[in-house]
Amino acid sequence: MLWAVASLFILGLLALTHDIIITNILAWQICRADPNPKTFIKKTVEFPESIYWEDNIYPGFDEKDRLLMIRNYLDGVHLKTMALNAPDGTIYLFTATPDDWKTSSTMVKETKEDWEKFFKIIEGEAQAIASRAQTYSKKNLPKLNYIVSFNPVKLTLFQSRYLYSDEASITESLSNKVIAFNRRLMHRWYLLVPDFVGKGFYYPEAICGESGYFIEGSVFNYAKQFHGQITTHVKSINFIKFEKLVNNGGDK
């Protein structure tokens, strides 16, 4: 009787922890494989002047994301020209000068009302810049100084049941050299940690590589002093994949 109870207990424990065991075995294999290191930054760039962002994970930057990127990066001093790929494959090219941010840059921000007015002003300034966008195909896009690309990393069907991986890289166009790179490996939520509140598709801390898309904000660190943000999308890819999983009944 005791043996039967113990066997049931062990089987139940294995059922709840098998994903942890498999995840860690797979992650150990992947994390020690090339490329190593998974993350590096060879140089920072204070005045990139022009950058093309290509996101093949979301994929692309929708209208809200494009406005966010304009507010976060296109200050007209360090970065004067910025191109972003859209979900339909169109590439939007934006240009700016300091005059485009003249009103918000001279505002005094002491009260809550000041800050609310400030955010409304920069939203309007960003929309004015966006309204002047030129559109290109990738083939016809003028050469810009830096290319920031985000790409999914292909895992086997079995690996993808437990893990998710993507990578970000920054290439200097003149030398055609990668100056920064990050490949991250994330694990799915374990059975022992039920997802009652929609935590997302994967656990936010990376097993290897850096958790977030930090490299573009670290390489182009002027952006931290611009409007204080270094995010590239309104919604996290973690939650976009989670919504897709819920809506489609599985990850596609």
C-alpha positions in Angstrom: 0.0 0.0 0.0 2.8 2.4 1.0 4.7 1.5 -2.2 1.6 2.3 -4.3 1.1 5.7 -2.6 4.8 6.5 -3.0 4.7 5.5 -6.7 1.7 7.7 -7.3 3.4 10.6 -5.5 6.6 10.2 -7.6 4.6 9.9 -10.8 2.6 13.0 -9.9 5.8 14.9 -9.1 7.4 13.9 -12.4 4.3 15.0 -14.3 4.6 18.5 -12.7 8.4 18.8 -13.1 9.2 17.0 -16.3 9.1 20.3 -18.2 11.7 21.8 -15.9 14.0 18.8 -16.4 13.7 18.8 -20.2 13.9 22.6 -20.4 17.2 22.7 -18.5 18.7 19.9 -20.5 17.8 21.6 -23.8 18.9 25.0 -22.5 22.3 23.7 -21.4 22.9 22.3 -24.9 21.8 25.5 -26.7 23.5 27.9 -24.4 26.9 26.3 -24.7 26.7 26.1 -28.5 27.8 28.8 -31.0 27.5 31.7 -31.1 29.4 32.4 -28.0 29.4 34.9 -26.4 25.6 35.3 -26.8 25.9 39.0 -26.2 28.6 41.6 -27.1 29.0 45.3 -27.7 32.1 46.3 -29.6 31.4 50.1 -29.7 28.9 52.7 -28.8 27.8 55.4 -31.2 26.9 58.9 -30.0 26.0 60.4 -33.4 24.7 57.6 -35.7 22.9 60.2 -37.9 21.0 57.5 -39.8 19.6 54.1 -38.8 17.4 51.4 -40.4 15.5 49.3 -38.0 14.3 46.0 -39.4 12.1 43.8 -37.2 11.3 40.4 -38.5 9.8 39.1 -35.2 6.7 41.2 -34.7 7.1 41.6 -37.7 7.6 45.2 -38.4 6.6 48.5 -36.7 2.9 49.4 -36.9 1.7 53.0 -36.8 1.8 53.3 -33.0 5.3 51.7 -32.9 6.6 54.1 -35.5 5.4 57.1 -33.4 7.1 55.6 -30.4 10.4 55.1 -32.2 10.2 58.7 -33.5 9.7 60.0 -29.9 12.5 57.7 -28.5 15.2 58.1 -31.1 14.8 60.7 -33.8 16.1 63.8 -32.0 17.4 65.6 -35.1 20.8 66.0 -33.6 22.3 62.5 -32.9 19.8 60.8 -35.3 18.5 62.8 -38.3 17.2 60.0 -40.5 15.4 56.8 -39.4 13.8 54.0 -41.4 11.4 51.4 -40.1 9.9 48.3 -41.8 6.1 48.0 -41.5 4.1 44.8 -41.2 3.1 45.0 -44.8 6.7 45.2 -46.0 6.7 48.9 -46.7 9.7 50.8 -45.3 8.9 54.3 -43.8 11.8 56.8 -43.8 11.6 59.8 -41.4 13.8 62.9 -41.0 13.9 65.4 -38.2 15.8 68.5 -37.1 15.9 70.1 -33.6 13.2 72.5 -34.7 10.8 69.6 -34.9 11.0 69.3 -31.1 11.4 73.0 -30.4 8.2 73.4 -28.3 8.6 70.3 -26.1 12.4 70.9 -25.6 11.8 74.4 -24.1 9.0 73.5 -21.8 9.3 73.7 -18.0 8.1 70.5 -16.4 7.5 71.1 -12.7 3.9 70.0 -12.0 1.7 67.1 -13.1 -0.1 69.4 -15.4 3.2 70.5 -17.0 4.1 66.8 -17.7 0.6 66.0 -19.1 1.0 69.0 -21.5 4.5 68.0 -22.4 3.5 64.5 -23.4 0.6 65.8 -25.5 3.0 68.2 -27.2 5.7 65.6 -28.1 2.9 63.3 -29.4 1.8 66.1 -31.7 5.4 66.8 -32.8 6.0 63.1 -33.5 2.9 62.9 -35.6 4.0 66.0 -37.6 7.3 64.2 -38.3 5.4 61.0 -39.2 3.2 62.8 -41.7 6.3 63.7 -43.8 7.4 60.1 -44.1 8.7 58.8 -47.4 8.1 55.1 -48.3 10.4 52.7 -50.0 10.8 49.0 -50.8 13.8 47.4 -49.2 15.5 47.2 -52.6 15.2 51.0 -53.1 16.0 52.1 -49.6 18.9 54.6 -49.5 22.0 53.3 -47.6 21.9 54.3 -43.9 24.8 54.3 -41.5 23.6 51.5 -39.2 21.2 48.6 -39.5 19.5 47.2 -36.4 17.8 43.9 -37.1 15.6 41.6 -34.9 15.2 38.0 -36.1 13.6 34.8 -34.7 16.0 32.0 -34.0 14.7 28.7 -35.4 14.4 25.9 -32.8 13.3 22.3 -33.5 9.6 21.5 -33.0 10.5 19.7 -29.7 12.7 22.5 -28.4 10.0 25.1 -29.2 7.6 23.3 -26.8 9.8 24.5 -24.0 11.9 27.4 -25.2 11.8 30.6 -27.3 14.8 32.3 -28.9 15.5 35.5 -30.9 18.4 37.8 -31.6 19.2 41.4 -32.2 22.2 42.8 -34.1 23.6 46.2 -35.1 25.7 46.4 -38.3 27.8 49.3 -39.3 27.1 49.8 -43.0 30.5 51.3 -43.9 32.5 48.4 -42.6 29.8 45.8 -42.9 30.8 44.7 -39.4 28.4 43.7 -36.6 29.2 46.0 -33.7 26.6 44.6 -31.2 24.7 41.3 -30.9 22.4 39.6 -28.5 20.8 36.2 -28.8 18.5 35.3 -25.9 17.0 32.0 -24.9 13.8 32.1 -22.8 11.9 29.3 -21.2 8.1 28.8 -21.2 6.2 29.1 -17.9 6.6 25.9 -15.9 3.7 23.7 -14.9 4.5 24.3 -11.3 3.9 28.1 -11.9 0.4 28.2 -13.4 -0.5 31.2 -15.4 -3.6 32.5 -13.8 -3.2 36.2 -14.8 -1.6 36.0 -18.3 2.0 36.4 -17.4 3.1 36.0 -21.0 4.4 33.4 -23.4 7.7 33.0 -21.7 9.4 33.7 -18.4 10.9 37.2 -18.7 14.4 36.3 -17.4 16.7 34.9 -20.1 18.5 31.6 -19.5 21.4 32.9 -21.6 21.9 36.2 -23.5 20.3 39.4 -22.2 16.6 39.4 -21.4 15.6 42.5 -23.2 16.5 44.2 -26.5 19.0 46.3 -24.6 21.7 46.7 -27.2 20.2 49.4 -29.3 19.7 51.6 -26.2 23.2 50.8 -25.0 24.9 51.4 -28.4 22.9 54.5 -29.2 22.8 55.7 -25.6 22.0 59.3 -26.5 18.4 58.1 -26.6 18.4 57.8 -22.8 18.9 61.5 -22.5 16.4 62.3 -25.3 13.0 61.4 -24.0 14.3 58.8 -21.5 13.0 55.7 -23.2 14.7 52.9 -25.2 11.7 50.7 -26.1 11.0 49.8 -29.7 7.4 48.6 -29.5 4.3 49.5 -27.7 3.5 45.9 -26.9 6.1 43.3 -25.7 6.7 40.4 -28.1 6.2 38.2 -25.0 2.5 39.3 -24.7 1.9 39.4 -28.5 2.9 35.7 -28.7 0.8 34.9 -25.6 -2.2 36.6 -27.2 -1.6 34.6 -30.3 -1.3 31.4 -28.3 -4.6 32.0 -26.5 -6.5 33.2 -29.7 -5.3 30.4 -31.9 -5.2 27.6 -29.4 -1.5 27.1 -30.0 1.7 28.9 -31.0 1.9 29.5 -34.7 
